[in-house]
Structure formats: C-alpha cells, structure tokens
Amino acid sequence: MRVHIIAVGRLRAGPQKDLIDDYLMRFGRTGRTLGFGPARVVEVDDRKASGMAGEAGLLRRALPKGCVVVALDERGRAMTSPDFAKRLADWRDTGRSDVAFLIGGADGIAPELRAEADILLSFGKMVWPHMLVRVMLAEQLYRAASILSGAPYHRE
C-alpha cells in the first residue's frame, strides 16, 4: 500500500525536514517487507492566497484515485499507536492500494474536504503547527511499521 502525505506549504531545509526524511526512510525500509510504501510527500502551495477553499481544491486534486483519505484535524479521532498500526494493516489487508494523509495550512482543512475524508485523525486536542504535524505523522508511520514487524521500537 502506497502512503501519501499531502500537505499545504513548502517545507524548507532544516531540522523538521531532516526528521521527516529520516522517519520516512525508516518507514520505507521497515514497511517494504510488510507491503507498505514507499511513502511520498506531496506539497501543494496556494500562492493566490485563496484560503482554506483554495487549499482544499489543491489537496483534492493531489489525491490518488480510490485512496483512503485521512484528514489530520484536532476534531478527529485520537488513536493509540497500536490502533493506528492496526488500521493501516486493515486497509492494506482489504486491498486498498493507497492511503493519503491530508495536512492543511495554518487554518486547517476546509469543512467540505474534512467531510469527504474516510477518517479524521487527531494527534490530541491541542492544535499543532502544520509543519510539526508532518514530523509527528512520519514518526507514527515508522512506529506503525515497527509495531507490525514486531520490532522493539514501540514499548507499551
């Protein structure tokens, strides 16, 4: 199952990008034997400043056809890492070929696009900077692959 992180904004070189690249590389190595990956990051940039509606259109156009759509949103469902790993495995095992994680801009994801998502996922009740959410998602993808492979990275 291919994994797509579709995010508003361009991430410049620096510590956040280094962390994302490291976790996605680890996910790729661990996930390959489990039928996951590669993970790719698609960045969309609303240069016309048309707000959440414009961003929603760009995000929607970047979605692979027939993918599972996961919108990252503070109003979404919080999961434990093992539950997240199980959800990924369930999608893979039911024959889904793509999963796309949507990360909105500074104002989040437009309500109409949130409503189209298969699931809303939250990293807690707090609002996180959208660039930091990328790091957190990349780490959780690697953690999920580690859990599913039986590696000792995750400890309960």
C-alpha positions as a Markdown table, in Angstrom:
| # | Residue | x | y | z |
|---|---|---|---|---|
| 1 | Met | 0.0 | 0.0 | 0.0 |
| 2 | Arg | 1.4 | 3.3 | -1.1 |
| 3 | Val | 1.4 | 6.1 | 1.5 |
| 4 | His | 1.0 | 9.8 | 0.5 |
| 5 | Ile | 1.4 | 12.7 | 2.8 |
| 6 | Ile | -0.3 | 15.6 | 1.0 |
| 7 | Ala | 0.4 | 18.9 | 2.8 |
| 8 | Val | -0.2 | 22.6 | 2.3 |
| 9 | Gly | 3.0 | 24.6 | 2.2 |
| 10 | Arg | 6.7 | 24.0 | 1.4 |
| 11 | Leu | 9.0 | 22.7 | 4.0 |
| 12 | Arg | 12.4 | 24.3 | 3.8 |
| 13 | Ala | 15.6 | 22.5 | 4.7 |
| 14 | Gly | 16.1 | 22.3 | 8.4 |
| 15 | Pro | 15.6 | 20.1 | 11.5 |
| 16 | Gln | 11.9 | 19.4 | 10.7 |
| 17 | Lys | 12.7 | 18.2 | 7.1 |
| 18 | Asp | 15.6 | 16.2 | 8.4 |
| 19 | Leu | 13.3 | 14.4 | 10.9 |
| 20 | Ile | 10.7 | 13.7 | 8.3 |
| 21 | Asp | 13.2 | 12.4 | 5.8 |
| 22 | Asp | 14.7 | 10.1 | 8.5 |
| 23 | Tyr | 11.4 | 8.7 | 9.7 |
| 24 | Leu | 10.1 | 8.1 | 6.1 |
| 25 | Met | 13.4 | 6.4 | 5.2 |
| 26 | Arg | 13.0 | 4.1 | 8.2 |
| 27 | Phe | 9.3 | 3.5 | 7.3 |
| 28 | Gly | 10.3 | 2.6 | 3.8 |
| 29 | Arg | 12.9 | 0.1 | 5.0 |
| 30 | Thr | 10.6 | -1.5 | 7.6 |
| 31 | Gly | 7.4 | -1.2 | 5.7 |
| 32 | Arg | 8.6 | -2.7 | 2.4 |
| 33 | Thr | 8.5 | -6.2 | 3.8 |
| 34 | Leu | 5.0 | -5.5 | 5.2 |
| 35 | Gly | 3.6 | -4.3 | 1.9 |
| 36 | Phe | 3.8 | -0.6 | 2.8 |
| 37 | Gly | 5.4 | 2.2 | 0.9 |
| 38 | Pro | 7.0 | 3.9 | -0.4 |
| 39 | Ala | 5.9 | 7.0 | 1.4 |
| 40 | Arg | 5.9 | 10.2 | -0.6 |
| 41 | Val | 5.3 | 13.8 | 0.4 |
| 42 | Val | 3.3 | 16.0 | -2.0 |
| 43 | Glu | 3.4 | 19.7 | -1.1 |
| 44 | Val | 0.7 | 22.0 | -2.5 |
| 45 | Asp | 1.1 | 25.7 | -2.3 |
| 46 | Asp | -1.8 | 28.2 | -2.5 |
| 47 | Arg | 0.1 | 31.1 | -3.9 |
| 48 | Lys | -3.1 | 33.0 | -4.7 |
| 49 | Ala | -4.0 | 33.1 | -1.0 |
| 50 | Ser | -7.5 | 31.9 | -1.7 |
| 51 | Gly | -7.7 | 30.5 | 1.8 |
| 52 | Met | -9.0 | 27.1 | 3.0 |
| 53 | Ala | -11.3 | 26.7 | 0.0 |
| 54 | Gly | -8.4 | 27.1 | -2.4 |
| 55 | Glu | -6.2 | 24.8 | -0.4 |
| 56 | Ala | -9.0 | 22.2 | -0.4 |
| 57 | Gly | -9.1 | 22.2 | -4.1 |
| 58 | Leu | -5.3 | 21.7 | -4.4 |
| 59 | Leu | -5.3 | 18.9 | -1.8 |
| 60 | Arg | -8.3 | 17.2 | -3.5 |
| 61 | Arg | -6.5 | 17.3 | -6.9 |
| 62 | Ala | -3.4 | 15.7 | -5.4 |
| 63 | Leu | -5.4 | 12.7 | -4.1 |
| 64 | Pro | -4.7 | 9.3 | -5.8 |
| 65 | Lys | -7.8 | 7.8 | -7.3 |
| 66 | Gly | -9.6 | 5.5 | -4.9 |
| 67 | Cys | -7.4 | 6.2 | -2.0 |
| 68 | Val | -8.3 | 6.1 | 1.7 |
| 69 | Val | -8.4 | 9.7 | 2.8 |
| 70 | Val | -7.2 | 10.5 | 6.3 |
| 71 | Ala | -7.6 | 14.2 | 7.3 |
| 72 | Leu | -5.4 | 15.4 | 10.2 |
| 73 | Asp | -7.6 | 17.5 | 12.3 |
| 74 | Glu | -7.9 | 18.3 | 16.1 |
| 75 | Arg | -11.6 | 17.4 | 16.0 |
| 76 | Gly | -10.7 | 13.9 | 14.7 |
| 77 | Arg | -10.3 | 10.6 | 16.5 |
| 78 | Ala | -7.3 | 10.1 | 18.7 |
| 79 | Met | -5.7 | 6.7 | 18.4 |
| 80 | Thr | -3.1 | 4.8 | 20.2 |
| 81 | Ser | 0.0 | 3.8 | 18.2 |
| 82 | Pro | -1.1 | 0.1 | 18.1 |
| 83 | Asp | -4.6 | 1.1 | 17.0 |
| 84 | Phe | -3.1 | 3.3 | 14.2 |
| 85 | Ala | -0.8 | 0.4 | 13.1 |
| 86 | Lys | -3.8 | -2.0 | 13.1 |
| 87 | Arg | -5.9 | 0.5 | 11.0 |
| 88 | Leu | -3.1 | 0.7 | 8.4 |
| 89 | Ala | -2.8 | -3.1 | 8.3 |
| 90 | Asp | -6.6 | -3.4 | 7.9 |
| 91 | Trp | -6.6 | -1.1 | 4.9 |
| 92 | Arg | -3.7 | -3.0 | 3.4 |
| 93 | Asp | -5.3 | -6.3 | 4.0 |
| 94 | Thr | -8.6 | -5.3 | 2.5 |
| 95 | Gly | -6.8 | -4.5 | -0.8 |
| 96 | Arg | -6.5 | -0.7 | -0.6 |
| 97 | Ser | -3.6 | 0.4 | -2.7 |
| 98 | Asp | -3.2 | 3.9 | -1.5 |
| 99 | Val | -3.8 | 5.9 | 1.7 |
| 100 | Ala | -3.4 | 9.7 | 1.7 |
| 101 | Phe | -2.9 | 11.8 | 4.8 |
| 102 | Leu | -4.1 | 15.4 | 4.4 |
| 103 | Ile | -2.4 | 18.2 | 6.3 |
| 104 | Gly | -4.0 | 21.6 | 5.9 |
| 105 | Gly | -2.4 | 25.0 | 6.1 |
| 106 | Ala | -2.3 | 27.3 | 9.1 |
| 107 | Asp | -6.1 | 27.4 | 9.3 |
| 108 | Gly | -6.6 | 23.7 | 8.9 |
| 109 | Ile | -8.6 | 21.8 | 6.3 |
| 110 | Ala | -11.8 | 23.2 | 4.8 |
| 111 | Pro | -15.0 | 21.7 | 6.3 |
| 112 | Glu | -16.2 | 20.3 | 3.0 |
| 113 | Leu | -13.0 | 18.4 | 2.4 |
| 114 | Arg | -13.0 | 17.2 | 6.1 |
| 115 | Ala | -16.5 | 15.8 | 5.4 |
| 116 | Glu | -15.2 | 13.9 | 2.4 |
| 117 | Ala | -12.5 | 12.1 | 4.4 |
| 118 | Asp | -12.8 | 8.5 | 5.3 |
| 119 | Ile | -11.4 | 9.3 | 8.7 |
| 120 | Leu | -10.4 | 12.3 | 10.8 |
| 121 | Leu | -7.3 | 11.7 | 12.8 |
| 122 | Ser | -6.2 | 13.8 | 15.7 |
| 123 | Phe | -2.8 | 14.0 | 17.5 |
| 124 | Gly | -4.7 | 15.3 | 20.5 |
| 125 | Lys | -7.0 | 18.1 | 21.5 |
| 126 | Met | -4.3 | 20.7 | 21.1 |
| 127 | Val | -3.7 | 22.4 | 17.8 |
| 128 | Trp | -0.2 | 21.7 | 16.4 |
| 129 | Pro | 1.7 | 23.7 | 13.8 |
| 130 | His | 1.0 | 22.1 | 10.4 |
| 131 | Met | 4.8 | 21.7 | 9.8 |
| 132 | Leu | 5.3 | 19.9 | 13.1 |
| 133 | Val | 2.3 | 17.6 | 12.3 |
| 134 | Arg | 4.3 | 16.3 | 9.3 |
| 135 | Val | 7.1 | 15.2 | 11.7 |
| 136 | Met | 4.6 | 13.6 | 14.0 |
| 137 | Leu | 2.9 | 11.7 | 11.2 |
| 138 | Ala | 6.2 | 10.5 | 9.7 |
| 139 | Glu | 7.2 | 9.2 | 13.1 |
| 140 | Gln | 3.9 | 7.4 | 13.7 |
| 141 | Leu | 4.1 | 5.7 | 10.3 |
| 142 | Tyr | 7.5 | 4.4 | 11.2 |
| 143 | Arg | 6.2 | 3.4 | 14.6 |
| 144 | Ala | 3.3 | 1.6 | 13.0 |
| 145 | Ala | 5.6 | -0.4 | 10.7 |
| 146 | Ser | 7.8 | -1.3 | 13.6 |
| 147 | Ile | 4.8 | -2.5 | 15.7 |
| 148 | Leu | 3.5 | -4.6 | 12.8 |
| 149 | Ser | 7.0 | -6.1 | 12.2 |
| 150 | Gly | 7.4 | -6.9 | 15.9 |
| 151 | Ala | 10.5 | -4.7 | 16.3 |
| 152 | Pro | 11.2 | -3.3 | 19.8 |
| 153 | Tyr | 10.9 | 0.4 | 18.8 |
| 154 | His | 7.5 | 0.7 | 20.4 |
| 155 | Arg | 7.1 | -0.1 | 24.1 |
| 156 | Glu | 3.8 | -0.2 | 25.9 |
